Amino acid sequence: LKCTVVDSVIESLNLRKVCTIITQHTEEVERFIIEELHRSATEQPAFGAYTRREERAIVTVLTRAEATRLRLFLRKLDSGAFGACSPRGMRVSFFKIM
């Protein structure tokens, strides 16, 4: 039982959230992710089904604490931004493609 609890605690430290952000301020958000959170992000073209406008979506993988910092930053920067993070953390394995 102790091993299971310890394993669960260790695994919870490695949990990450996949966050997608749509904002008119992509450069500022990307700068925050890179310079303040020390993470990277991917920018993808997107099309708003409701707005019928071309948009750019930012996708990044963050810890719960980093996702909270990003959410607070977005509230100050762009009240019209759309952000969605995976509801539960997931284990992420990082690998390099050779």
Disulfide bonds with the S-S distance in Angstrom:
Cys19-Cys85 2.25
